[in-house]
Every structure is written in structure tokens, then in C-alpha cells.
């Protein structure tokens, strides 16, 4: 029996043309992008659908052809899919929870290191031809990470990888997670308020759910030290962007490193592009070629495991 897989928005993953989706199943159809109006016709006769951060409503899922048995989200987060509708339709949904763990963790630490060295200001000075940092001693703050306190929100695969690196950097670690855990060497689990009030850096590593949307808002941002930095490599909507911009402008927090934004890409007039205490990167944590090839490999494994009757990474 031939298995047909339809990848609905390959351009999100294969923007450089270096990925091979033929490994997913016997027959693979790929589309650069798919609108809601196109989805049902493209799903006709498909056994497996693959999405990447593409919103698929409950109405669309309930209307899918009966041939569709599996939806694979080609990433860690799956808030773009209506899981309740998938359950009602009898469609299994799986994700890829660990394909970019190290790279995203490295991105979070990179943002901390660069903010600590005011690297964005130093590079801007060089771009303007200003060499004061070389000729008049260092003109910008340069802060060590060792002995500083890192607050981690969410202790999944990426959060724990960040903890491992932070321990190697001799940082003190506070963690808030929904599931209570016993303390470990150099790692103390506590409540969110304590994490925010006590940390020099706060790094977000939790999924986007109705409960975590705008977890960082005017109230929670006000709990942070005015010398502290916020790092987000998880989901943009964990942060109330308007509240963060206000906090950055009025000095409630010292700065932010954001690999994800509430709207991607941000609007051209978004102040985050130009605020001097912000490092903004284009959701690059998962976009490296090695990471994306790993994504396709695990995606193929998910599909083959499902077809063998031993589904992996099931979220619904």
C-alpha cells in the first residue's frame, strides 16, 4: 500500500532548497505554501499531512478527507493545530520535540552573552565609524555571567539544555515549572515570582498555551530587576510585546534578547528593531541547515513509526 504525504508549506522549512522530503513516504507532494481555501483539495487522497507553524482551524480539520490519518507538526510547538478537532476526527497529531534543542539553547546563551557585552551597541558604533571603544577604553557595560542568577521558565528539553550550559558558566539557576521537582546541584525550583524578582537573566522555555500567553506582561515584567535581561527563544506570544516595549523604554528591565516575536516578521515600524537595549533575531534558533535536516529525519521517523503501529511524539 502506497502512502501519500502532503507537505503543506515547505517554504517555511526549505527556504534554501537544501532539504529532501522524498524520505517521508512512498509518495510525497510538496507545496511552498497553502491557504485555508486550498488545504482541503490538496489533502485529497493524503494519508499524512505535514505543517510547519501553519494555523489549521478545527473546522478545517473536521472537514479533512477520511484518508488523512496523521498530521505531523514539523516543530516543537503545536498551538497552530486544533487538537480537540483532531481527536473528534480520529486523526493522530505528532510533533518533533527535540530536533533543535541544542541550537535553540545555544541561541539563548548567545543572546545573554551579547547583551552582557552590550554587543549590539558596540557593533552600531563600528557601523557609524566610531572607534571610541578602541581608543578611549571600553565605553559600554561589559558584565560577567559567572555567579549571576539565571531564571528559567519551563524545564523541558531546551530549558534543561540551557541549564547545563549555564552550570558550565558557573551561573546560579532558579527554575519555575508547572511540574514540581526536587532541587539539583546548583539548580533551585521555585515559584514564578521568586524567579522574576531574583534573576539577572530570565529565559523563557515553555510552550504557548492559553495559560502561558502573555505570561510576561506589565505586572510580571515589573517584578524583574531593572538590571535584568529577558530572553525569549520559545514563542513570541509568551510576551506582551507592547508591555515589553514600554518596560524597555522606561528602564523597568535592562534589555531583551528576542529570537521570537509576537508577530513574525515584526511590522516595519516595530520599535524592537531600533531600541538600543534589544537584540532581535529572526527566529533563527531552528533555521540552521543541520537543524532542519535533523527535523526532516525525525519527521520521517514519526511517519514510519505511525505506519508501523508504534506512533512516536504523539500530542493528540
C-alpha positions in Angstrom: 0.0 0.0 0.0 1.5 3.3 -1.1 1.4 6.1 1.5 0.9 9.7 0.3 2.3 12.5 2.4 1.5 16.1 1.6 3.8 18.8 3.0 1.6 22.0 3.0 4.2 24.7 3.5 7.7 23.7 2.6 9.0 27.2 2.1 8.9 27.7 5.8 11.5 24.9 6.2 13.2 24.6 2.8 13.9 28.3 2.1 17.3 27.4 0.7 16.3 24.3 -1.3 18.6 22.0 0.6 16.1 19.7 2.2 14.9 16.3 0.7 11.3 15.5 1.6 11.2 12.3 -0.5 12.3 10.3 2.5 9.0 10.9 4.2 7.0 8.2 2.4 6.4 6.4 -0.9 4.6 9.4 -2.5 5.3 13.0 -1.3 3.6 16.1 -2.6 5.1 19.5 -1.6 3.7 23.0 -1.7 5.6 26.2 -0.9 2.5 27.4 1.0 -1.2 26.6 1.4 -4.1 28.8 2.0 -7.1 27.7 4.0 -9.1 27.6 0.8 -6.5 25.3 -0.9 -6.0 22.9 2.0 -8.9 20.5 1.5 -8.2 19.9 -2.2 -4.5 19.4 -1.6 -5.3 16.9 1.2 -7.5 14.8 -1.0 -6.2 11.2 -1.0 -3.4 12.0 1.5 -2.6 9.7 4.4 -0.3 12.2 6.2 -0.3 16.0 6.3 2.8 18.0 7.3 2.6 21.5 8.6 5.2 24.0 10.0 3.6 26.6 12.3 0.7 26.8 9.8 -2.6 27.5 11.5 -5.2 24.8 10.8 -8.6 25.5 12.3 -10.9 23.0 13.9 -13.4 23.5 11.1 -10.8 22.6 8.5 -9.6 19.5 10.4 -13.1 18.2 10.8 -13.6 18.7 7.0 -10.4 16.8 6.0 -10.8 13.7 3.8 -11.2 10.4 5.7 -7.9 9.3 4.2 -6.0 11.6 6.5 -4.8 9.6 9.5 -1.8 11.6 10.7 -0.9 15.3 11.0 2.7 16.0 11.7 3.7 19.4 13.0 7.3 19.9 11.8 8.4 21.5 15.0 8.1 21.6 18.8 5.1 23.8 19.3 1.7 22.7 18.0 -0.6 25.5 19.2 -1.3 26.1 15.5 -3.4 22.9 15.3 -6.8 22.3 16.9 -6.1 19.1 18.9 -9.8 18.7 20.0 -10.9 18.7 16.4 -8.2 16.2 15.5 -9.4 13.9 18.3 -13.0 14.1 17.1 -11.9 13.3 13.6 -9.8 10.4 14.8 -6.6 11.9 13.4 -3.3 11.4 15.3 -1.1 14.5 15.7 2.6 14.3 16.4 5.3 16.9 16.8 9.1 17.0 16.9 10.1 17.9 20.4 13.9 17.8 20.4 15.3 18.4 16.9 16.6 21.9 17.7 17.3 21.6 21.4 21.0 22.4 21.4 20.8 25.1 18.7 17.9 26.9 20.5 19.7 26.6 23.8 22.9 28.0 22.2 20.9 30.9 20.8 19.5 31.7 24.3 23.0 31.7 25.7 24.4 33.7 22.8 21.8 36.4 23.4 22.8 36.5 27.1 26.5 36.8 26.3 25.9 39.5 23.7 23.6 41.6 25.9 26.1 41.3 28.8 28.8 42.8 26.5 26.4 45.4 25.0 27.4 43.9 21.7 24.6 45.5 19.8 25.8 49.0 20.8 29.4 48.1 20.0 28.6 46.9 16.5 26.4 50.0 15.9 29.3 52.2 16.9 31.6 50.5 14.4 29.0 50.8 11.7 29.0 54.6 12.3 32.8 54.7 12.2 33.0 55.3 16.0 36.2 53.7 17.3 35.9 55.0 20.9 35.8 51.6 22.4 39.3 51.0 21.0 40.9 54.5 21.5 39.3 55.6 24.8 38.9 52.4 26.7 35.7 50.4 26.7 32.7 52.8 26.6 29.9 50.3 27.2 29.0 47.9 30.1 30.6 44.5 30.0 29.2 42.1 32.6 30.4 38.6 33.5 27.8 35.8 33.5 29.6 33.7 36.2 28.0 34.0 39.6 24.9 35.7 38.1 21.4 34.2 38.6 19.6 32.7 35.6 15.9 32.3 35.8 14.5 29.5 33.6 10.7 29.4 32.9 9.9 25.9 31.7 12.1 22.9 32.2 11.6 20.8 29.0 14.4 19.7 26.7 15.6 23.2 25.7 15.2 24.6 29.2 17.3 21.8 30.6 20.0 22.2 27.9 20.2 25.9 28.8 20.6 24.9 32.5 23.5 22.6 31.6 25.4 25.3 29.7 24.6 27.9 32.5 26.1 25.5 35.1 29.2 25.2 33.0 29.4 29.0 33.1 29.1 29.0 36.9 25.7 30.6 37.0 23.2 30.2 39.7 19.9 28.8 38.4 16.3 29.3 39.5 13.6 27.4 37.7 9.8 27.8 37.5 8.0 24.8 36.0 4.4 23.5 36.3 5.6 20.1 37.5 7.2 20.3 40.9 10.7 18.9 41.0 13.4 18.3 43.6 16.4 20.7 43.7 19.6 19.6 42.0 23.1 20.7 42.4 23.2 24.5 41.6 19.5 24.4 40.5 16.6 25.5 42.7 13.0 25.0 41.7 10.7 27.7 43.0 7.7 29.9 42.1 7.5 32.3 39.2 7.5 35.4 41.4 10.8 34.4 43.0 12.4 33.6 39.7 11.4 37.0 38.3 12.5 39.0 41.4 15.8 37.2 41.9 17.2 36.7 38.4 19.7 38.7 36.4 18.5 36.9 33.3 15.1 35.4 32.7 14.9 32.9 29.8 11.6 31.6 28.6 11.3 27.9 27.5 7.7 26.9 27.8 5.0 26.1 25.2 2.4 28.7 24.1 -1.0 27.8 25.6 -4.0 29.8 26.7 -2.4 29.8 30.2 1.0 31.0 29.1 0.0 33.6 26.5 1.4 37.0 27.7 3.0 35.3 30.7 5.3 38.2 30.6 3.1 41.3 30.9 3.2 44.6 32.6 2.7 43.1 36.0 5.3 40.3 35.7 7.8 42.5 33.9 7.6 44.9 36.8 8.8 42.1 39.1 12.1 41.9 37.3 15.2 43.7 38.4 15.8 46.9 36.5 19.3 45.5 35.7 17.9 42.2 34.4 17.5 40.9 30.8 14.6 39.0 29.3 15.5 36.2 26.8 12.8 34.6 24.6 13.7 31.8 22.2 10.4 30.0 22.7 7.2 31.6 21.4 6.7 35.3 20.8 3.3 35.5 22.3 4.6 34.4 25.7 5.4 38.1 26.0 3.0 41.0 25.8 5.1 42.9 23.3 3.5 46.3 23.9 4.2 45.9 27.7 7.8 44.8 27.0 8.5 47.8 24.7 7.2 50.1 27.4 9.4 48.4 30.0 12.4 48.6 27.8 11.8 52.3 27.1 11.3 53.3 30.7 14.0 51.1 32.3 11.8 48.6 34.1 14.2 46.0 32.6 17.7 46.5 31.2 17.2 44.8 27.9 15.9 41.9 25.9 17.1 39.2 23.5 14.3 38.0 21.3 14.6 35.3 18.7 10.8 35.1 18.5 8.3 37.9 18.3 4.6 38.2 18.8 4.1 38.8 15.0 6.7 37.3 12.7 8.2 39.1 11.0 7.6 42.2 13.1 6.0 45.2 11.4 8.5 47.6 9.8 7.7 50.3 12.3 8.1 48.0 15.4 10.3 49.8 18.0 12.1 46.5 18.7 14.1 46.9 15.6 15.7 50.1 16.8 15.7 50.0 20.6 19.3 50.2 21.8 18.8 47.7 24.6 17.3 44.9 22.3 18.9 42.2 20.3 16.4 41.0 17.7 17.0 37.8 15.6 14.7 36.2 13.0 13.6 33.0 14.8 17.0 31.6 13.8 17.2 29.0 16.6 15.8 26.3 14.4 16.8 27.6 10.9 20.3 26.2 10.6 20.8 23.6 7.9 21.9 20.9 10.3 18.9 21.5 12.5 16.5 21.5 9.6 17.9 18.3 8.2 17.5 16.7 11.6 13.9 17.9 11.6 13.2 16.1 8.3 14.9 12.9 9.6 12.8 12.9 12.8 9.7 13.7 10.8 10.3 10.7 8.6 10.8 8.6 11.7 7.5 9.8 13.1 5.6 8.9 10.0 7.3 5.4 9.7 6.6 4.7 13.4 3.0 5.6 13.0 2.6 3.4 9.9 4.3 0.5 11.9 1.6 0.9 14.6 4.1 2.3 17.1 3.5 6.1 16.9 6.0 8.4 18.5 5.9 12.0 19.8 2.1 11.9 19.8 0.4 15.1 21.2 -3.2 14.1 20.3 
